[in-house]
Amino acid sequence: MVLNRKRYVFFFDKRERWGLTLWGWAAVLIVACAAVLALVSGIHGFLAVECPVRGELLVVEGWIPDYAIPGAISEFDKKGYRQMIAVGGPIEIGSHLSDFKNHARLAQARLIALGFNEKRLVVLETRDIKKDRTYESAKAVRQWAVSNGMQVKGLDVYTLGAHARRSRLLFEKAFGHEVSVGVIAAENQSYDPRDWWKSSNGVRSVMSELIAYVYALAFFYP
């Protein structure tokens, strides 16, 4: 049987098509790899944001490691804050071989041991909860300010590395639009921030903070 070509030409056409050669696919792969590398290397900088507002208060998250404490004192002395606030919840059993039961009290002891003026320091202990602990700290600071009749226009949160962006977000949620919230990120010395993906500490810290930030941004409603 011979098909009549004229009968079917109305339904089909013939076109030329451009396609990638082997070198073309190689170029696409290189560009894709470069884009992924740029994205990966930029995640830490995105999370460890540094944007202080130089308000009245410098809030120190009590769980930060010892080596980060001198930086908080330096920031306080240089920027002229009115008050430093050490805030934190209970220390998990076994996480510290010390007599301190609360991160805020532990931070207080470390600050005073380094010569910080105790009269400029407020210590806020938060309750024992298993989730949203940063938001709980933010609420404690807000309640302290309200109970003391303090009109806070701006504050900075002093925290560690990749936790910074989430800290700022949750303090903003607690204080609302009336208060400017900034953040200062002390460097996490357990890994190299420039090559965080090359160490297990870096991967654990950055990826867990990225997931937690997305959750706080998209799904956490006070």
Backbone as numpy.savetxt, mean C-alpha at the origin, in Angstrom:
# Nx Ny Nz CAx CAy CAz Cx Cy Cz
-20.37 -33.51 -61.73 -21.23 -32.31 -61.73 -20.35 -31.07 -61.73
-20.62 -30.13 -62.59 -19.83 -28.92 -62.71 -20.64 -27.75 -62.15
-20.04 -27.03 -61.15 -20.72 -25.90 -60.54 -20.67 -24.69 -61.46
-21.73 -24.00 -61.49 -21.79 -22.76 -62.24 -21.19 -21.65 -61.36
-19.97 -21.20 -61.70 -19.26 -20.22 -60.89 -20.01 -18.90 -60.83
-20.66 -18.51 -61.87 -21.37 -17.24 -61.87 -22.52 -17.24 -60.87
-23.10 -18.43 -60.63 -24.24 -18.53 -59.72 -23.84 -18.21 -58.28
-22.58 -18.56 -57.88 -22.16 -18.42 -56.49 -21.26 -17.21 -56.25
-20.86 -16.52 -57.27 -19.94 -15.41 -57.08 -20.58 -14.26 -56.32
-21.90 -14.21 -56.29 -22.60 -13.15 -55.57 -22.40 -13.27 -54.05
-22.16 -14.48 -53.55 -22.07 -14.73 -52.12 -20.63 -14.75 -51.59
-19.63 -14.76 -52.43 -18.24 -14.86 -51.99 -17.38 -13.83 -52.72
-16.28 -13.49 -52.07 -15.28 -12.69 -52.77 -13.90 -13.21 -52.39
-12.91 -12.74 -53.04 -11.54 -13.18 -52.84 -10.69 -11.97 -52.51
-9.99 -12.05 -51.36 -9.18 -10.93 -50.92 -7.79 -11.39 -50.55
-6.82 -10.44 -50.66 -5.48 -10.72 -50.18 -5.41 -10.46 -48.68
-4.59 -11.23 -47.96 -4.47 -11.08 -46.51 -3.01 -10.90 -46.13
-2.77 -9.90 -45.25 -1.45 -9.71 -44.71 -1.28 -10.59 -43.47
-0.14 -11.21 -43.33 0.15 -12.05 -42.18 1.56 -11.83 -41.68
1.78 -12.16 -40.41 3.10 -11.99 -39.81 4.05 -13.08 -40.27
5.26 -12.67 -40.55 6.31 -13.64 -40.85 6.91 -14.12 -39.53
7.86 -14.99 -39.61 8.55 -15.47 -38.40 9.22 -14.31 -37.68
9.83 -13.39 -38.43 10.44 -12.22 -37.82 9.38 -11.29 -37.23
8.25 -11.24 -37.86 7.17 -10.41 -37.33 6.66 -10.93 -35.99
6.46 -12.26 -35.90 6.03 -12.85 -34.63 7.08 -12.66 -33.55
8.35 -12.73 -33.94 9.43 -12.51 -32.98 9.38 -11.09 -32.42
9.11 -10.11 -33.30 9.02 -8.72 -32.86 7.84 -8.53 -31.91
6.70 -9.15 -32.23 5.52 -9.06 -31.36 5.82 -9.65 -29.99
6.51 -10.77 -29.97 6.85 -11.43 -28.70 7.77 -10.55 -27.86
8.74 -9.93 -28.50 9.66 -9.05 -27.77 8.92 -7.88 -27.16
8.03 -7.25 -27.92 7.26 -6.11 -27.42 6.36 -6.54 -26.26
5.74 -7.72 -26.41 4.86 -8.22 -25.35 5.64 -8.48 -24.06
6.81 -9.08 -24.19 7.65 -9.35 -23.02 8.10 -8.06 -22.35
8.44 -7.06 -23.17 8.86 -5.77 -22.62 7.71 -5.10 -21.86
6.49 -5.22 -22.40 5.33 -4.63 -21.74 5.06 -5.31 -20.40
5.15 -6.64 -20.38 4.94 -7.39 -19.13 6.00 -7.02 -18.10
7.27 -6.92 -18.54 8.35 -6.56 -17.63 8.14 -5.16 -17.06
7.71 -4.23 -17.91 7.45 -2.87 -17.44 6.31 -2.85 -16.42
5.28 -3.65 -16.68 4.16 -3.73 -15.76 4.58 -4.32 -14.43
5.33 -5.42 -14.47 5.76 -6.09 -13.24 6.66 -5.18 -12.42
7.62 -4.54 -13.09 8.56 -3.69 -12.37 7.88 -2.45 -11.81
6.75 -2.05 -12.39 6.06 -0.86 -11.91 5.06 -1.10 -10.81
4.73 -2.36 -10.53 3.72 -2.67 -9.52 4.16 -2.17 -8.15
5.44 -2.41 -7.80 5.91 -2.01 -6.47 5.84 -0.50 -6.30
6.27 0.24 -7.31 6.20 1.69 -7.21 4.78 2.20 -7.08
3.85 1.52 -7.73 2.44 1.89 -7.63 1.92 1.68 -6.21
2.29 0.56 -5.58 1.81 0.25 -4.24 2.53 1.06 -3.17
3.85 1.20 -3.32 4.65 1.93 -2.33 4.64 3.43 -2.65
3.46 3.97 -2.77 3.30 5.37 -3.16 3.82 6.29 -2.05
4.38 7.41 -2.44 4.92 8.40 -1.50 4.29 9.74 -1.84
3.33 10.18 -1.02 2.67 11.46 -1.30 2.19 12.10 0.00
3.10 12.60 0.83 2.71 13.24 2.08 2.00 14.57 1.84
1.09 14.91 2.76 0.38 16.19 2.68 0.85 17.16 3.75
1.68 16.68 4.67 2.24 17.53 5.74 1.13 18.16 6.58
0.23 17.32 7.07 -0.86 17.81 7.92 -0.44 17.94 9.37
-1.43 17.94 10.25 -1.14 18.10 11.68 -0.60 16.84 12.33
-0.98 15.68 11.82 -0.66 14.42 12.49 0.24 13.54 11.63
1.14 12.83 12.30 1.90 11.76 11.66 1.50 10.46 12.35
0.80 9.61 11.63 0.30 8.36 12.18 1.27 7.23 11.82
1.80 6.57 12.83 2.74 5.47 12.62 2.03 4.15 12.86
2.02 3.29 11.86 1.42 1.97 12.03 2.38 1.12 12.88
1.90 0.68 14.01 2.76 0.08 15.02 3.44 -1.21 14.63
2.94 -1.88 13.59 3.48 -3.19 13.22 4.76 -3.08 12.39
5.14 -1.88 11.96 6.32 -1.75 11.10 7.57 -2.21 11.85
8.59 -2.70 11.15 9.79 -3.24 11.82 10.63 -2.16 12.48
11.54 -2.59 13.35 12.39 -1.67 14.10 13.17 -0.71 13.21
13.70 -1.23 12.10 14.57 -0.39 11.28 13.82 0.78 10.61
12.49 0.71 10.59 11.71 1.79 9.98 11.38 2.91 10.97
11.51 2.66 12.26 11.12 3.63 13.28 11.94 4.93 13.21
13.28 4.88 13.07 14.03 6.14 12.98 13.55 7.06 11.87
13.07 6.49 10.78 12.56 7.30 9.68 11.33 8.09 10.09
10.49 7.50 10.94 9.30 8.20 11.43 9.70 9.41 12.27
10.69 9.23 13.13 11.17 10.33 13.96 11.76 11.43 13.09
12.53 11.04 12.08 13.12 12.02 11.18 12.05 12.82 10.44
11.02 12.15 9.96 9.93 12.84 9.27 9.23 13.82 10.21
9.00 13.40 11.42 8.32 14.25 12.39 9.13 15.51 12.68
10.43 15.33 12.88 11.29 16.47 13.22 11.43 17.44 12.05
11.49 16.92 10.84 11.72 17.77 9.67 10.47 18.52 9.23
9.31 17.90 9.36 8.10 18.45 8.73 7.18 19.19 9.68
7.49 19.24 10.96 6.74 20.08 11.87 5.33 19.62 12.19
5.11 18.33 12.35 3.80 17.83 12.75 3.51 18.24 14.20
2.24 18.35 14.52 1.86 18.70 15.90 1.91 17.49 16.82
1.56 16.31 16.29 1.47 15.13 17.14 1.82 13.89 16.34
2.49 12.95 17.02 2.69 11.64 16.43 1.75 10.65 17.11
1.15 9.79 16.32 0.23 8.78 16.86 0.73 7.40 16.49
0.97 6.58 17.49 1.32 5.17 17.28 0.05 4.35 17.46
-0.34 3.62 16.43 -1.61 2.91 16.48 -1.40 1.47 16.04
-2.15 0.57 16.66 -2.02 -0.84 16.28 -2.84 -1.75 17.17
-2.97 -2.98 16.73 -3.76 -3.96 17.45 -2.90 -4.94 18.22
-3.53 -5.95 18.79 -2.80 -6.93 19.59 -1.75 -7.68 18.76
-0.66 -8.03 19.41 0.38 -8.82 18.78 0.00 -10.29 18.86
0.11 -10.98 17.75 -0.23 -12.40 17.74 0.72 -13.18 18.63
0.21 -14.17 19.29 1.02 -14.98 20.21 2.16 -15.64 19.44
3.38 -15.46 19.95 4.54 -16.10 19.34 5.24 -15.26 18.30
4.64 -14.11 17.92 5.28 -13.31 16.87 6.40 -12.44 17.42
6.39 -12.17 18.72 7.46 -11.40 19.34 7.81 -12.02 20.69
9.08 -12.16 20.95 9.53 -12.64 22.25 9.73 -11.42 23.15
8.65 -10.82 23.55 8.72 -9.62 24.40 7.50 -9.60 25.30
7.51 -8.61 26.22 6.40 -8.47 27.15 5.26 -7.62 26.58
5.46 -7.10 25.37 4.43 -6.24 24.79 3.33 -7.09 24.16
2.10 -6.66 24.41 0.94 -7.38 23.89 0.25 -6.65 22.74
0.73 -5.44 22.44 0.06 -4.62 21.45 1.09 -3.90 20.58
0.83 -3.83 19.28 1.76 -3.17 18.36 1.94 -1.69 18.68
0.88 -1.04 19.12 0.99 0.38 19.44 1.94 0.61 20.61
1.84 -0.22 21.63 2.72 -0.09 22.79 4.16 -0.45 22.43
4.33 -1.41 21.57 5.67 -1.77 21.13 6.30 -0.61 20.36
5.53 0.02 19.47 6.05 1.17 18.74 6.37 2.31 19.68
5.53 2.51 20.68 5.79 3.56 21.68 7.14 3.34 22.35
7.41 2.11 22.78 8.66 1.81 23.46 9.86 2.05 22.54
9.73 1.68 21.28 10.83 1.86 20.34 11.07 3.34 20.06
10.01 4.12 19.94 10.15 5.55 19.69 10.83 6.25 20.87
10.38 5.93 22.07 10.96 6.56 23.26 12.41 6.14 23.45
12.70 4.88 23.16 14.08 4.40 23.29 15.02 5.13 22.34
14.48 5.63 21.23 15.29 6.37 20.26 15.29 7.87 20.53
14.71 8.27 21.65 14.79 9.66 22.07 13.61 10.53 21.70
12.53 9.95 21.21 11.38 10.78 20.85 10.69 11.31 22.10
10.20 12.55 22.01 9.55 13.22 23.13 8.20 12.56 23.42
8.08 11.95 24.56 6.87 11.22 24.90 5.65 12.13 24.96
5.84 13.43 25.25 4.73 14.35 25.34 4.10 14.63 23.97
4.85 14.36 22.91 4.33 14.58 21.55 3.75 13.30 20.95
3.65 12.26 21.77 3.23 10.94 21.27 1.91 10.51 21.88
1.00 10.07 21.02 -0.28 9.48 21.44 -0.27 8.00 21.06
-0.72 7.16 21.98 -0.74 5.71 21.74 -2.19 5.24 21.70
-2.57 4.61 20.59 -3.94 4.13 20.41 -3.92 2.63 20.16
-4.48 1.88 21.10 -4.58 0.43 20.95 -5.94 0.08 20.35
-5.93 -0.71 19.31 -7.18 -1.12 18.68 -7.58 -2.51 19.16
-8.83 -2.84 18.91 -9.34 -4.14 19.38 -8.83 -5.29 18.52
-9.01 -6.48 19.02 -8.54 -7.69 18.35 -9.53 -8.11 17.27
-9.16 -7.89 16.02 -9.98 -8.32 14.90 -9.10 -9.07 13.90
-9.70 -9.86 13.04 -8.95 -10.70 12.11 -8.86 -10.10 10.70
-9.66 -9.09 10.39 -9.61 -8.48 9.07 -9.85 -6.98 9.19
-9.49 -6.24 8.15 -9.69 -4.79 8.11 -9.01 -4.09 9.28
-7.81 -4.57 9.64 -7.11 -3.99 10.80 -6.61 -2.57 10.51
-6.22 -2.31 9.27 -5.78 -0.95 8.94 -6.94 0.03 9.06
-8.10 -0.37 8.60 -9.28 0.49 8.72 -9.63 0.69 10.20
-9.46 -0.34 11.01 -9.71 -0.22 12.44 -8.77 0.81 13.07
-7.52 0.81 12.62 -6.56 1.81 13.10 -6.98 3.22 12.69
-7.43 3.34 11.45 -7.88 4.64 10.95 -9.07 5.15 11.77
-10.00 4.27 12.08 -11.14 4.67 12.89 -10.72 5.12 14.28
-9.74 4.43 14.85 -9.25 4.80 16.18 -8.66 6.20 16.18
-7.90 6.53 15.14 -7.33 7.87 15.03 -8.43 8.91 14.87
-9.40 8.62 14.04 -10.52 9.56 13.84 -11.29 9.79 15.14
-11.59 8.72 15.87 -12.34 8.84 17.11 -11.55 9.62 18.16
-10.22 9.40 18.17 -9.39 10.16 19.11 -9.45 11.65 18.79
-9.36 12.00 17.51 -9.40 13.40 17.11 -10.74 14.03 17.48
-11.83 13.31 17.24 -13.16 13.84 17.56 -13.32 14.03 19.06
-12.91 13.02 19.84 -13.08 13.09 21.29 -12.22 14.18 21.92
-11.14 14.58 21.25 -10.29 15.64 21.76 -10.59 16.99 21.12
-11.66 17.06 20.35 -12.07 18.30 19.73 -11.06 18.86 18.75
-10.32 17.98 18.11 -9.26 18.41 17.20 -9.80 18.46 15.77
-9.69 19.62 15.15 -10.12 19.78 13.76 -8.95 19.43 12.85
-8.91 18.17 12.42 -7.81 17.69 11.58 -8.11 18.02 10.13
-7.19 18.75 9.50 -7.33 19.06 8.08 -6.49 18.14 7.21
-5.43 17.59 7.81 -4.56 16.70 7.05 -3.71 15.84 7.96
-3.38 14.66 7.49 -2.51 13.76 8.23 -1.74 12.90 7.26
-0.60 12.40 7.73 0.20 11.47 6.95 0.32 10.16 7.69
0.23 9.06 6.96 0.40 7.72 7.52 1.80 7.23 7.18
2.54 6.86 8.21 3.88 6.32 8.03 3.80 4.80 8.12
4.11 4.13 7.02 3.94 2.69 6.96 5.11 2.06 6.21
4.96 0.81 5.80 6.06 0.08 5.19 5.76 -0.28 3.74
6.65 0.12 2.83 6.69 -0.34 1.46 5.36 -0.43 0.75
5.07 -1.63 0.23 3.92 -1.84 -0.62 2.58 -1.72 0.09
2.60 -1.58 1.40 1.35 -1.39 2.15 0.82 0.03 2.03
1.63 0.94 1.50 1.33 2.37 1.56 0.02 2.74 0.87
-0.18 2.30 -0.35 -1.38 2.73 -1.09 -2.65 2.24 -0.40
-2.62 1.05 0.14 -3.80 0.54 0.84 -4.04 1.32 2.13
-2.97 1.65 2.85 -3.13 2.44 4.07 -3.79 3.77 3.76
-3.31 4.45 2.72 -3.90 5.74 2.38 -5.37 5.59 2.01
-5.70 4.58 1.23 -7.08 4.36 0.81 -8.00 4.15 2.01
-7.59 3.31 2.95 -8.45 2.98 4.08 -8.56 4.15 5.06
-7.51 4.93 5.21 -7.62 6.13 6.05 -8.54 7.15 5.38
-8.48 7.24 4.05 -9.40 8.13 3.34 -10.84 7.69 3.53
-11.08 6.39 3.52 -12.43 5.88 3.74 -12.92 6.19 5.15
-12.01 6.15 6.12 -12.38 6.41 7.50 -12.62 7.90 7.77
-11.83 8.77 7.16 -11.91 10.20 7.45 -12.81 10.97 6.49
-13.06 10.41 5.32 -13.91 11.11 4.36 -13.16 12.20 3.62
-13.92 12.97 2.85 -13.32 13.97 1.97 -12.87 15.23 2.70
-13.27 15.38 3.97 -12.94 16.60 4.68 -11.48 16.66 5.11
-10.81 15.52 5.17 -9.43 15.44 5.65 -8.53 14.95 4.53
-7.43 15.66 4.30 -6.44 15.23 3.31 -5.54 14.17 3.94
-5.43 13.04 3.27 -4.63 11.94 3.78 -3.44 11.70 2.86
-2.25 11.76 3.44 -1.03 11.45 2.70 -0.40 10.19 3.24
0.67 9.76 2.62 1.33 8.54 3.07 2.82 8.63 2.81
3.59 8.03 3.72 5.04 7.93 3.60 5.40 6.47 3.72
6.12 5.95 2.73 6.44 4.52 2.69 7.91 4.30 3.04
8.17 3.73 4.20 9.53 3.32 4.54 9.93 2.13 3.67
11.18 2.05 3.29 11.62 0.96 2.42 11.62 -0.37 3.16
11.06 -1.37 2.51 11.08 -2.73 3.06 12.44 -3.36 2.77
13.22 -3.60 3.81 14.58 -4.09 3.63 14.67 -5.61 3.48
13.56 -6.28 3.47 13.59 -7.74 3.32 13.72 -8.17 1.86
13.65 -7.21 0.92 13.86 -7.50 -0.50 14.24 -6.22 -1.21
14.73 -6.36 -2.44 15.10 -5.20 -3.24 13.86 -4.72 -4.00
13.36 -3.51 -3.71 12.16 -3.03 -4.38 12.29 -2.98 -5.90
13.50 -2.82 -6.42 13.69 -2.72 -7.87 13.55 -4.08 -8.54
13.84 -5.15 -7.81 13.74 -6.51 -8.35 12.94 -7.40 -7.40
11.78 -6.92 -6.98 11.02 -7.62 -5.96 10.62 -9.03 -6.37
10.44 -9.26 -7.67 10.00 -10.57 -8.16 11.09 -11.63 -8.11
12.31 -11.23 -7.75 13.42 -12.17 -7.70 13.60 -12.80 -6.31
12.77 -12.43 -5.36 12.87 -13.00 -4.01 11.50 -13.44 -3.53
11.47 -14.46 -2.70 10.19 -14.96 -2.19 9.53 -13.92 -1.29
10.33 -13.19 -0.49 9.76 -12.14 0.36 9.10 -11.06 -0.49
9.77 -10.69 -1.57 9.21 -9.66 -2.44 7.92 -10.09 -3.10
7.90 -11.31 -3.61 6.69 -11.81 -4.28 5.53 -11.91 -3.29
5.79 -12.46 -2.10 4.74 -12.58 -1.10 4.19 -11.22 -0.70
5.09 -10.28 -0.44 4.68 -8.96 0.02 3.90 -8.21 -1.05
4.46 -8.12 -2.24 3.86 -7.31 -3.29 2.54 -7.92 -3.79
2.52 -9.21 -4.03 1.30 -9.83 -4.55 0.18 -9.83 -3.52
0.51 -10.07 -2.26 -0.54 -10.05 -1.23 -1.09 -8.64 -1.06
-0.20 -7.63 -1.14 -0.67 -6.25 -1.01 -1.49 -5.82 -2.23
-1.11 -6.30 -3.40 -1.88 -5.98 -4.60 -3.29 -6.53 -4.51
-3.41 -7.78 -4.08 -4.72 -8.41 -3.94 -5.54 -7.68 -2.87
-4.89 -7.36 -1.74 -5.59 -6.68 -0.65 -6.04 -5.28 -1.06
-5.21 -4.61 -1.86 -5.60 -3.26 -2.32 -6.80 -3.33 -3.26
-6.80 -4.27 -4.17 -7.93 -4.42 -5.09 -9.20 -4.73 -4.32
-9.09 -5.58 -3.31 -10.25 -5.90 -2.47 -10.75 -4.64 -1.76
-9.83 -3.89 -1.14 -10.22 -2.69 -0.41 -10.84 -1.65 -1.34
-10.33 -1.56 -2.55 -10.82 -0.58 -3.51 -12.18 -0.94 -4.07
-12.37 -2.22 -4.37 -13.58 -2.63 -5.08 -14.67 -3.21 -4.20
-14.30 -3.81 -3.08 -15.28 -4.57 -2.32 -15.46 -4.15 -0.87
-14.58 -3.27 -0.37 -14.69 -2.88 1.05 -15.50 -1.61 1.17
-16.59 -1.70 1.90 -17.45 -0.55 2.15 -17.68 -0.42 3.66
-17.19 0.66 4.27 -17.32 0.82 5.74 -18.79 0.83 6.19
